[in-house]
Amino acid sequence: MDDDIGKIKVFPDHFAASTQTGDSLQKKFSSVSQTRTDYSLRYHNRISTRRKLMGAASMLNMFSVPGIPWRSGKDDQEKAELTAESLRSEIATLEEREAHFKARLEHVDEILRSARLAGYLHIRTRWTALPGEPPIDDTDVDDWLPRFVVLQGSCIFFYLLSTDMSPQDSTLLSDVVEVIPLPSSIHEDGQPRFIFHVLTRQGLRFECWSFSKIQVDSWLKALMEDCKLESDTTARKTSES
């Protein structure tokens, strides 16, 4: 049969969709999509790895020995520069710190061996009002600070910490004219705190408190004995007799 109609030649499959072309486009699109996905994953992995390395370097830098310098490399990673000079300097620094800590520990050991009484108390200081001065009501002022108090020899020493080499303040026992227990109060956490004060002849008053009644009683007894002071009970008995 002749496929020609007049002078027009008919091609039956000319306008049919090309399956091969559609498959090629689909494959090309899938390839591009996969390439973009792989690139995105590699990019995120590279960023994540870089952040982890920078974070690890920062942590190492935080806990590193101060004498060893750290520098940034070409890949922005922190690197330690180890030189003979830096190592010698760091060894000398560590030896100096070791000697310092050893001296502080020996000082604490000496205090604990020779002191009559030592321990942490919360302390605040007040001055007695002079004649004619109006009294100052500062009972609500919360300026209590923990201090390491040492009763040694003829003095009371007040240290900021037990490992300090020198005290912040001190007073002679011969200057103490009064050691009196004060009414206990309730701390903000609900626990009772037991209070006493030590008054000097200069008018300086050390107010002290602790959560331990046994500790406060020990301080009251030791201070009254060493300062040659009479307790309220002894004074009442003496006056009654």
C-alpha positions as CSV (number, residue, x, y, z in Angstrom):
1,M,0.0,0.0,0.0
2,D,1.3,3.4,-0.9
3,D,1.7,5.7,2.1
4,D,1.6,8.8,-0.2
5,I,-1.6,10.8,-0.2
6,G,-1.4,12.9,-3.3
7,K,2.0,14.6,-2.9
8,I,2.0,14.5,0.9
9,K,4.2,11.8,2.3
10,V,2.9,10.5,5.7
11,F,5.3,9.2,8.4
12,P,3.2,7.4,11.0
13,D,5.5,7.7,14.0
14,H,6.8,11.2,13.3
15,F,4.7,12.9,16.0
16,A,5.0,10.2,18.6
17,A,6.7,11.0,21.9
18,S,10.3,9.9,22.1
19,T,10.6,7.5,25.0
20,Q,14.4,7.6,24.8
21,T,14.5,11.4,25.1
22,G,12.3,11.4,28.2
23,D,14.4,8.7,29.8
24,S,17.6,10.7,29.0
25,L,16.1,13.8,30.6
26,Q,15.0,11.9,33.7
27,K,18.4,10.4,34.1
28,K,20.1,13.7,33.6
29,F,17.8,15.3,36.2
30,S,18.5,12.5,38.6
31,S,22.2,12.8,38.0
32,V,22.1,16.6,38.7
33,S,20.0,16.1,41.8
34,Q,22.3,13.4,43.1
35,T,25.3,15.6,42.4
36,R,23.8,18.5,44.3
37,T,22.9,16.2,47.2
38,D,26.4,14.8,47.4
39,Y,27.9,18.3,47.2
40,S,25.6,19.5,50.0
41,L,26.4,16.5,52.2
42,R,30.1,17.0,51.6
43,Y,29.8,20.7,52.4
44,H,27.9,20.1,55.6
45,N,30.2,17.3,56.7
46,R,33.2,19.6,56.1
47,I,31.6,22.4,58.0
48,S,30.7,20.0,60.9
49,T,34.2,18.6,61.0
50,R,35.7,22.0,61.0
51,R,33.5,23.1,63.9
52,K,34.3,20.0,65.9
53,L,38.0,20.6,65.3
54,M,37.7,24.2,66.3
55,G,35.7,23.3,69.4
56,A,38.2,20.7,70.4
57,A,41.1,23.1,69.9
58,S,39.3,25.7,72.0
59,M,38.8,23.2,74.8
60,L,42.5,22.2,74.6
61,N,43.4,25.8,74.6
62,M,41.2,26.4,77.7
63,F,42.8,23.6,79.6
64,S,46.3,24.1,78.2
65,V,49.2,25.1,80.3
66,P,49.6,28.9,80.1
67,G,53.2,28.9,79.3
68,I,52.8,27.0,75.9
69,P,51.7,29.4,73.1
70,W,48.9,28.5,70.7
71,R,48.8,29.6,67.1
72,S,46.4,29.3,64.2
73,G,47.6,27.2,61.3
74,K,46.9,27.5,57.6
75,D,43.7,25.5,58.0
76,D,42.5,27.7,60.9
77,Q,43.2,25.0,63.4
78,E,44.8,25.8,66.8
79,K,48.3,24.3,67.2
80,A,50.6,24.4,70.1
81,E,54.1,25.7,69.5
82,L,56.6,23.7,71.5
83,T,60.0,25.2,71.9
84,A,62.8,24.6,74.3
85,E,62.4,28.1,75.7
86,S,58.7,27.7,76.3
87,L,59.1,24.3,77.9
88,R,61.9,25.6,80.2
89,S,59.7,28.6,81.2
90,E,56.7,26.3,81.9
91,I,58.8,23.9,84.0
92,A,60.1,26.8,86.1
93,T,56.5,28.2,86.5
94,L,55.2,24.8,87.6
95,E,58.1,24.3,90.1
96,E,57.4,27.8,91.5
97,R,53.6,27.0,91.8
98,E,54.4,23.7,93.5
99,A,56.7,25.3,96.0
100,H,54.1,28.0,96.7
101,F,51.3,25.4,97.3
102,K,53.7,23.3,99.4
103,A,54.4,26.3,101.6
104,R,50.7,27.1,102.0
105,L,50.0,23.5,103.0
106,E,52.8,23.5,105.5
107,H,51.5,26.8,106.9
108,V,48.0,25.3,107.4
109,D,49.5,22.2,109.0
110,E,51.5,24.4,111.4
111,I,48.4,26.4,112.3
112,L,46.3,23.2,113.0
113,R,49.1,21.8,115.1
114,S,49.8,24.9,117.2
115,A,46.4,26.6,117.4
116,R,44.1,26.2,120.3
117,L,41.1,26.5,118.1
118,A,40.6,27.0,114.4
119,G,37.7,26.9,111.9
120,Y,35.5,28.8,109.6
121,L,33.0,31.3,110.9
122,H,30.8,33.9,109.3
123,I,32.1,37.3,110.5
124,R,31.1,40.9,110.3
125,T,32.6,43.9,112.1
126,R,30.9,46.8,113.8
127,W,32.1,49.8,115.8
128,T,30.5,50.7,119.1
129,A,28.8,54.1,118.9
130,L,30.6,56.9,120.7
131,P,28.9,58.8,123.4
132,G,26.4,61.2,121.9
133,E,26.2,59.4,118.5
134,P,22.8,58.0,117.5
135,P,22.6,54.3,117.3
136,I,22.7,52.8,113.8
137,D,20.2,50.0,113.0
138,D,22.0,47.8,110.5
139,T,20.6,44.5,111.6
140,D,19.1,43.9,108.2
141,V,22.4,44.5,106.4
142,D,23.7,41.2,105.1
143,D,27.4,41.7,105.1
144,W,28.5,38.4,106.7
145,L,31.6,36.9,105.1
146,P,33.2,33.5,105.8
147,R,36.5,33.7,107.5
148,F,39.0,31.2,108.8
149,V,39.4,32.1,112.5
150,V,42.4,31.0,114.5
151,L,42.9,31.2,118.2
152,Q,46.7,31.0,118.6
153,G,48.9,32.2,121.4
154,S,47.9,35.6,122.6
155,C,45.9,36.6,119.4
156,I,42.9,35.9,117.3
157,F,43.7,35.8,113.6
158,F,41.2,36.2,110.8
159,Y,42.1,34.7,107.5
160,L,40.2,34.9,104.2
161,L,41.0,31.3,103.5
162,S,42.7,28.6,105.5
163,T,45.5,28.4,102.9
164,D,46.4,32.1,103.1
165,M,49.9,32.8,104.3
166,S,49.0,36.0,106.2
167,P,45.8,37.0,108.1
168,Q,43.5,39.8,107.0
169,D,43.0,41.0,110.6
170,S,44.0,40.1,114.1
171,T,43.3,41.2,117.7
172,L,45.1,40.7,120.9
173,L,43.3,38.6,123.6
174,S,44.4,41.3,126.1
175,D,42.2,43.8,124.2
176,V,39.1,41.6,124.4
177,V,36.7,42.9,127.1
178,E,33.6,41.0,126.3
179,V,32.6,37.6,124.7
180,I,28.8,37.2,124.7
181,P,26.4,34.8,123.0
182,L,23.6,36.5,121.1
183,P,20.1,35.2,120.4
184,S,20.0,32.7,117.6
185,S,18.2,33.6,114.3
186,I,16.9,31.7,111.4
187,H,18.9,31.7,108.2
188,E,17.2,32.2,104.8
189,D,17.3,28.4,104.2
190,G,15.4,27.7,107.4
191,Q,18.4,26.5,109.5
192,P,19.1,28.2,112.9
193,R,22.3,30.1,113.1
194,F,24.1,30.5,116.5
195,I,25.7,33.9,117.1
196,F,28.2,35.5,119.5
197,H,30.3,38.6,119.5
198,V,33.7,39.6,120.6
199,L,34.2,43.2,121.8
200,T,37.6,44.9,122.1
201,R,38.5,47.8,124.3
202,Q,38.9,50.0,121.2
203,G,35.1,49.5,120.5
204,L,35.6,47.1,117.6
205,R,33.0,44.3,117.7
206,F,33.4,41.0,115.8
207,E,30.1,39.4,115.3
208,C,30.3,35.7,114.5
209,W,27.9,32.9,113.7
210,S,27.8,29.2,112.7
211,F,25.2,26.6,111.9
212,S,26.9,24.4,114.6
213,K,26.0,25.1,118.2
214,I,28.8,22.8,119.3
215,Q,31.3,24.9,117.4
216,V,30.0,28.2,118.8
217,D,30.0,26.8,122.3
218,S,33.7,25.7,121.8
219,W,34.6,29.2,120.7
220,L,32.8,30.8,123.7
221,K,34.5,28.5,126.2
222,A,38.0,28.9,124.7
223,L,37.8,32.7,124.3
224,M,36.4,33.2,127.8
225,E,39.1,31.1,129.3
226,D,42.0,32.6,127.3
227,C,40.7,36.2,127.8
228,K,40.2,35.6,131.5
229,L,36.5,36.5,131.2
230,E,33.6,35.2,133.2
231,S,30.6,33.7,131.6
232,D,27.1,35.0,132.4
233,T,26.4,31.9,134.6
234,T,29.7,32.4,136.6
235,A,29.0,36.1,137.0
236,R,25.5,35.5,138.3
237,K,26.8,32.9,140.8
238,T,29.5,35.3,142.0
239,S,27.1,38.2,142.4
240,E,24.6,36.0,144.3
241,S,27.2,34.7,146.7
